[in-house]
Amino acid sequence: MLAQIEQGIKDTLHAYNAEHGGGFVRGIKSYAGDFNSESEDEFAQVVASFPAIWVTFKSSAKPTKVGAKKRERPYVFTVLVAANSGRREETSRQGAYKADGTMLNVGSYQLIELVENALLGHRLGLSINPLEAGEITMLFNSKTQNQVVSVLAYDFHTSATIADPDREADTPWLETVNVDYVYFDDDGQAVDDPRVLASDQITLNSNT
């Protein structure tokens, strides 16, 4: 379910961005520690891919029992948005516009709005509850090699009903028992060359 939800979020963002994104977003992908750069040069390479959006799984609390063999498990996924600007620090968040209102540079605030419009209330084509808005946090505002960077994180909450594993289905059913009647000596020991006096096959009742 985790992989399905993560992929569903990415697919939904791709589709919405293609229609409403204005061509600003350069990439939408799963987060793989992109911001854990060891040097400023490595981080600058990541910034070169901005504006961008990442998706990652955050957490799942203990499921709640909703039936004899069913539980509802909550999930939290985080969407990271990142924008940069060579102008001013606020431009990386608010974007930049021409005098006629045409956007020159998308900011992290516009990316958050795009993500919210794409995902809020969406089921992603899966058997889950609609995505609900969670916390939005500023991860960092920083400057690197003449570029101001703004990265925000948006949590989305959902849940799904999961069925307990059917343990009985994993247990092989014993249908028949073969019985051989063997000759024993007076001391109750099987003779060296035991003889089968008779054989039976017992069929068990599967309805009991």
C-alpha positions as CSV (number, residue, x, y, z in Angstrom):
1,M,0.0,0.0,0.0
2,L,2.8,2.4,0.8
3,A,4.4,2.1,-2.7
4,Q,0.9,2.5,-4.3
5,I,0.1,5.7,-2.4
6,E,3.5,7.2,-3.1
7,Q,3.3,6.4,-6.8
8,G,-0.3,7.7,-6.9
9,I,0.7,11.0,-5.4
10,K,3.5,11.4,-8.0
11,D,1.2,10.4,-10.9
12,T,-1.5,12.9,-9.7
13,L,1.0,15.7,-9.4
14,H,2.4,14.9,-12.8
15,A,-1.0,15.1,-14.4
16,Y,-2.0,18.3,-12.6
17,N,1.3,20.0,-13.2
18,A,1.1,19.2,-17.0
19,E,-2.2,21.0,-17.2
20,H,-1.8,23.8,-14.6
21,G,1.9,24.1,-13.7
22,G,2.8,26.6,-16.4
23,G,6.0,24.7,-17.3
24,F,7.9,25.8,-14.3
25,V,8.4,22.5,-12.4
26,R,11.4,20.6,-13.7
27,G,10.9,17.4,-11.8
28,I,8.5,15.4,-9.6
29,K,10.0,12.3,-8.1
30,S,10.5,10.2,-4.9
31,Y,12.8,11.8,-2.3
32,A,16.1,10.0,-2.0
33,G,18.1,12.2,0.4
34,D,18.6,14.9,-2.2
35,F,19.3,17.6,0.4
36,N,21.8,15.5,2.3
37,S,24.7,17.0,0.4
38,E,28.2,16.9,1.9
39,S,29.5,20.0,0.2
40,E,28.2,23.3,-1.2
41,D,29.1,22.2,-4.7
42,E,26.9,19.1,-4.3
43,F,24.1,21.1,-3.0
44,A,24.4,23.6,-5.9
45,Q,23.9,20.7,-8.3
46,V,20.6,19.8,-6.5
47,V,19.6,23.5,-6.7
48,A,20.2,23.4,-10.4
49,S,17.2,21.0,-10.7
50,F,14.8,23.5,-9.0
51,P,11.9,24.2,-9.1
52,A,11.1,20.6,-8.1
53,I,8.8,18.5,-6.1
54,W,9.6,15.3,-4.1
55,V,7.3,12.7,-2.4
56,T,8.2,10.6,0.6
57,F,6.5,8.4,3.2
58,K,6.7,10.0,6.7
59,S,4.9,7.8,9.2
60,S,2.0,5.4,10.1
61,A,0.5,5.2,13.6
62,K,-0.9,2.1,15.2
63,P,-4.0,0.8,13.3
64,T,-7.5,1.0,14.9
65,K,-9.6,-2.2,15.0
66,V,-12.8,-1.6,13.0
67,G,-14.1,-5.2,12.7
68,A,-13.5,-8.8,13.7
69,K,-10.7,-9.1,11.1
70,K,-10.3,-5.5,9.9
71,R,-8.2,-2.6,11.0
72,E,-7.9,1.0,9.8
73,R,-4.3,2.2,9.4
74,P,-3.4,5.9,9.1
75,Y,-0.6,7.1,6.8
76,V,1.3,10.4,6.5
77,F,3.1,11.3,3.3
78,T,5.2,14.4,2.9
79,V,5.5,16.4,-0.3
80,L,8.6,18.6,-0.5
81,V,8.7,21.7,-2.8
82,A,11.8,23.6,-3.6
83,A,12.3,26.9,-5.5
84,N,15.2,29.1,-6.1
85,S,15.9,32.7,-7.2
86,G,18.9,34.8,-8.2
87,R,17.0,37.9,-7.2
88,R,15.9,38.4,-3.6
89,E,15.3,36.1,-0.7
90,E,11.5,36.7,-0.8
91,T,11.4,35.9,-4.5
92,S,12.3,32.3,-3.8
93,R,9.1,32.0,-1.7
94,Q,6.7,34.5,-3.4
95,G,7.9,34.2,-7.0
96,A,8.6,37.1,-9.5
97,Y,6.2,38.7,-11.9
98,K,6.3,41.2,-14.8
99,A,4.4,44.4,-14.5
100,D,1.5,42.8,-16.4
101,G,1.3,40.0,-13.9
102,T,3.1,37.3,-16.0
103,M,5.1,35.0,-13.7
104,L,8.8,35.1,-14.3
105,N,9.9,32.9,-11.4
106,V,7.8,30.4,-9.5
107,G,8.2,30.5,-5.7
108,S,7.8,27.8,-3.0
109,Y,4.4,29.3,-2.0
110,Q,3.1,28.8,-5.5
111,L,4.4,25.3,-5.5
112,I,2.6,24.6,-2.2
113,E,-0.6,25.9,-3.8
114,L,-0.2,23.7,-6.8
115,V,0.4,20.6,-4.6
116,E,-2.6,21.4,-2.5
117,N,-4.9,21.9,-5.5
118,A,-3.7,18.6,-7.0
119,L,-3.9,16.4,-4.0
120,L,-6.5,17.6,-1.5
121,G,-9.5,15.3,-1.3
122,H,-8.0,12.9,-3.8
123,R,-8.2,9.1,-3.5
124,L,-5.5,8.6,-6.1
125,G,-7.5,5.8,-7.7
126,L,-6.9,3.6,-4.6
127,S,-9.0,2.1,-1.8
128,I,-8.0,4.8,0.7
129,N,-9.7,7.7,2.4
130,P,-9.4,11.1,0.6
131,L,-6.1,12.9,1.3
132,E,-6.4,15.5,4.0
133,A,-4.2,18.6,4.6
134,G,-1.6,18.4,7.4
135,E,1.2,20.6,8.6
136,I,3.2,22.8,6.3
137,T,6.7,23.6,7.5
138,M,9.7,25.6,6.3
139,L,12.7,23.3,6.0
140,F,15.1,26.0,5.1
141,N,15.7,29.3,3.4
142,S,19.4,29.6,2.4
143,K,21.8,31.0,-0.1
144,T,24.2,29.1,-2.1
145,Q,26.4,30.3,-5.0
146,N,24.3,33.4,-5.7
147,Q,21.0,31.5,-5.5
148,V,18.5,31.9,-2.7
149,V,16.7,28.6,-1.9
150,S,13.3,28.0,-0.3
151,V,12.2,24.4,0.6
152,L,8.8,23.7,2.2
153,A,7.3,20.4,3.4
154,Y,3.5,19.6,3.2
155,D,2.1,16.6,5.1
156,F,-0.9,14.8,3.7
157,H,-2.9,12.4,5.8
158,T,-5.0,9.4,4.6
159,S,-6.0,5.9,5.9
160,A,-6.9,2.6,4.5
161,T,-8.8,-0.5,5.9
162,I,-6.6,-3.5,5.9
163,A,-7.7,-7.1,6.5
164,D,-6.0,-9.4,9.0
165,P,-4.2,-12.4,7.3
166,D,-6.4,-15.5,7.0
167,R,-4.3,-17.9,9.1
168,E,-6.7,-20.7,8.5
169,A,-6.1,-20.5,4.8
170,D,-2.4,-21.3,5.5
171,T,-3.2,-24.5,7.3
172,P,-3.3,-27.6,5.1
173,W,-6.5,-29.6,5.4
174,L,-6.2,-33.3,6.3
175,E,-8.7,-35.1,4.2
176,T,-7.8,-38.8,4.5
177,V,-5.9,-41.1,6.8
178,N,-4.5,-44.4,5.7
179,V,-4.4,-47.1,8.5
180,D,-2.4,-50.4,8.4
181,Y,-3.1,-53.1,10.9
182,V,0.2,-54.9,11.7
183,Y,0.8,-58.2,13.6
184,F,2.6,-57.9,17.0
185,D,4.0,-60.7,19.1
186,D,2.9,-61.6,22.6
187,D,5.1,-58.9,24.2
188,G,3.5,-56.2,22.1
189,Q,6.5,-55.7,19.8
190,A,6.3,-55.7,16.0
191,V,7.8,-58.8,14.6
192,D,11.0,-58.7,12.6
193,D,9.0,-59.3,9.5
194,P,5.8,-57.4,10.3
195,R,2.8,-58.4,8.3
196,V,0.0,-56.1,7.4
197,L,-3.1,-57.9,8.2
198,A,-5.5,-55.2,6.9
199,S,-5.6,-51.7,5.6
200,D,-8.2,-48.9,5.9
201,Q,-8.6,-45.5,4.4
202,I,-10.6,-43.1,6.6
203,T,-12.1,-40.0,5.0
204,L,-12.4,-37.0,7.4
205,N,-15.6,-34.9,7.5
206,S,-14.5,-31.3,6.3
207,N,-17.8,-29.9,7.6
208,T,-17.1,-30.5,11.3
